[in-house]
Amino acid sequence: LASVASGQWLETTIDLPDSMNNLSNPQYLEYNTANNYVYVSGSSDATVVVIDGTSNQKSAWIGLSSVTKAFCYNSTGNKVYCAIYFMDSVAVVDGATNQIVTKVPTGDGPLVLVYSSSSDKVYSANYGSDVTVIDGATNKVLSSISVGLGPHALCCNPTDNKVYCACQG
C-alpha cells in the first residue's frame, strides 16, 4: 500500500544476457540525460549494454577490451566515460552514437570516475595511489595527482570545484 501511495512500482524487467552479449552480473550503471540512455556493465564482462530509457529496449552493445569498473557522464560534451580496469585506461563513448571515441591511459586499474561540470574534467581514482585528471573537451590527460594508498571513492563539489577522494591508507 505504501509503494502504491507514493507512486513507486516495478515497471519492467530487462533481461541482459542474450545472443548479443553475456552480461550476467550487472553491477555498474550510468544515465545519459541528453539521450535518455542507461549504460550497464557487469563484474566480469567486457561489454557495455545501452538501454533506451523510452522503450526500455537494448539499443546498443559497446565492446571493450576488459571489465568496466565505473562510469561517469559528461553532460557538457554528451560523453560517457568507462573505466576499463585491466587495460589501465578510460574509454570515451560518444553519448549520441554510443561509439568509442578514444581510450585514455590512466595508470594502474581505474576504479572510480567522477565528472566536474564546473571545470569540464573527469577524475579517475586508480588502483595504486593516484588520481588521473582528464580534460573533458580534448580527452587528454592533464595531470596525475598522488593521493595516498588505495583511492576507492571520489565525489565532486561543483559549487567550489573541489574533488574529494577517500583513500584506504
C-alpha positions as CSV (number, residue, x, y, z in Angstrom):
1,L,0.0,0.0,0.0
2,A,2.8,2.4,0.8
3,S,4.5,1.9,-2.5
4,V,1.3,2.4,-4.5
5,A,0.5,5.6,-2.5
6,S,4.0,7.0,-3.2
7,G,3.8,6.1,-6.9
8,Q,6.7,3.7,-6.9
9,W,6.5,0.3,-8.6
10,L,8.4,-2.1,-10.8
11,E,7.6,-1.1,-14.4
12,T,9.5,-3.8,-16.2
13,T,12.4,-6.2,-16.1
14,I,15.1,-6.1,-18.8
15,D,16.9,-9.4,-19.4
16,L,20.5,-8.7,-20.1
17,P,22.2,-11.9,-21.2
18,D,21.1,-12.6,-24.8
19,S,22.6,-13.6,-28.1
20,M,24.4,-10.3,-28.4
21,N,26.1,-10.3,-25.0
22,N,26.7,-12.4,-22.0
23,L,26.3,-9.7,-19.3
24,S,25.1,-11.9,-16.5
25,N,26.1,-10.0,-13.4
26,P,25.2,-6.3,-13.8
27,Q,26.9,-4.0,-11.2
28,Y,27.5,-0.6,-12.7
29,L,25.0,1.9,-14.2
30,E,25.2,5.4,-15.7
31,Y,22.5,7.6,-17.1
32,N,22.8,9.8,-20.2
33,T,20.5,12.8,-19.6
34,A,20.8,14.1,-23.2
35,N,19.7,10.9,-25.0
36,N,17.8,9.1,-22.2
37,Y,20.2,6.1,-22.3
38,V,21.2,3.8,-19.4
39,Y,24.6,2.2,-19.6
40,V,25.1,-1.2,-17.9
41,S,28.3,-3.2,-17.3
42,G,29.0,-6.3,-15.2
43,S,31.6,-7.5,-12.8
44,S,33.3,-9.9,-15.3
45,D,32.2,-8.9,-18.8
46,A,33.9,-6.7,-21.4
47,T,30.6,-5.5,-22.8
48,V,28.5,-2.4,-22.0
49,V,24.8,-2.7,-22.8
50,V,23.0,0.5,-23.7
51,I,19.3,0.6,-22.8
52,D,16.9,3.2,-24.4
53,G,15.1,4.8,-21.5
54,T,12.0,5.5,-23.5
55,S,11.4,2.0,-24.8
56,N,13.3,0.0,-22.2
57,Q,14.9,-1.9,-25.1
58,K,18.6,-2.7,-25.5
59,S,19.7,-0.3,-28.3
60,A,23.5,-0.8,-28.4
61,W,26.4,-3.0,-27.3
62,I,29.8,-1.5,-26.7
63,G,32.6,-4.0,-26.8
64,L,35.5,-3.1,-24.6
65,S,38.8,-4.9,-24.1
66,S,38.2,-5.7,-20.4
67,V,35.9,-5.3,-17.4
68,T,34.4,-1.8,-16.9
69,K,34.6,-0.9,-13.2
70,A,32.9,2.5,-13.2
71,F,31.1,5.1,-15.4
72,C,30.6,8.8,-15.4
73,Y,28.7,11.1,-17.7
74,N,30.0,14.3,-19.1
75,S,26.9,16.5,-19.7
76,T,28.8,19.3,-21.4
77,G,30.1,17.1,-24.2
78,N,27.5,14.3,-24.0
79,K,30.2,11.6,-23.4
80,V,30.2,8.6,-21.2
81,Y,33.5,7.6,-19.6
82,C,34.1,3.9,-18.9
83,A,36.9,2.8,-16.5
84,I,38.5,-0.3,-18.2
85,Y,40.2,-1.8,-15.2
86,F,42.6,-4.4,-16.6
87,M,43.6,-2.2,-19.6
88,D,44.6,0.7,-17.4
89,S,42.5,3.2,-19.4
90,V,39.2,5.0,-19.7
91,A,37.1,4.6,-22.8
92,V,35.4,7.7,-24.0
93,V,32.0,7.0,-25.6
94,D,30.0,9.4,-27.7
95,G,26.7,9.7,-25.9
96,A,24.7,10.2,-29.2
97,T,26.1,7.4,-31.3
98,N,27.4,5.1,-28.5
99,Q,30.7,4.6,-30.4
100,I,34.1,4.7,-28.7
101,V,35.9,8.0,-29.5
102,T,39.2,7.1,-27.8
103,K,40.8,5.4,-24.9
104,V,42.8,7.5,-22.4
105,P,45.6,5.9,-20.4
106,T,45.2,6.4,-16.7
107,G,47.7,4.2,-14.9
108,D,47.0,1.2,-12.7
109,G,43.4,0.0,-12.8
110,P,40.9,2.8,-12.8
111,L,38.3,2.0,-10.2
112,V,36.1,5.1,-9.8
113,L,35.3,8.1,-12.0
114,V,33.7,11.4,-11.3
115,Y,32.9,14.4,-13.6
116,S,33.3,18.0,-12.6
117,S,30.8,20.1,-14.7
118,S,32.3,23.4,-13.4
119,S,35.7,22.6,-14.9
120,D,34.8,20.0,-17.6
121,K,37.2,17.5,-16.2
122,V,37.0,13.8,-15.4
123,Y,38.8,12.3,-12.4
124,S,39.9,8.7,-12.3
125,A,40.9,7.1,-9.0
126,N,43.4,4.4,-9.9
127,Y,44.3,1.2,-8.1
128,G,47.7,2.3,-6.8
129,S,47.9,5.7,-5.2
130,D,46.9,8.4,-7.8
131,V,44.1,10.2,-9.5
132,T,44.3,10.9,-13.2
133,V,42.8,14.2,-14.4
134,I,41.3,14.1,-17.9
135,D,40.2,17.2,-19.9
136,G,36.6,16.8,-20.8
137,A,36.9,18.7,-24.1
138,T,40.0,17.1,-25.5
139,N,40.0,13.7,-23.7
140,K,43.7,14.2,-22.9
141,V,45.4,13.6,-19.6
142,L,46.1,16.9,-17.8
143,S,47.9,15.5,-14.7
144,S,48.2,12.7,-12.3
145,I,47.8,13.5,-8.6
146,S,49.3,11.4,-5.9
147,V,46.7,11.0,-3.2
148,G,47.9,8.1,-1.0
149,L,47.4,4.4,-0.9
150,G,44.2,2.9,-2.2
151,P,41.9,5.6,-3.5
152,H,38.5,4.0,-3.6
153,A,35.9,6.8,-3.8
154,L,35.5,10.2,-5.4
155,C,32.9,12.9,-5.3
156,C,32.8,16.4,-6.8
157,N,31.6,19.6,-5.2
158,P,30.7,21.8,-8.2
159,T,30.0,24.8,-6.0
160,D,33.7,25.4,-5.2
161,N,35.1,23.0,-7.8
162,K,36.7,20.5,-5.4
163,V,37.1,16.8,-5.8
164,Y,37.2,14.7,-2.7
165,C,39.0,11.3,-2.6
166,A,38.6,8.6,0.1
167,C,41.8,6.6,0.4
168,Q,42.3,3.2,2.1
169,G,45.7,4.1,3.6
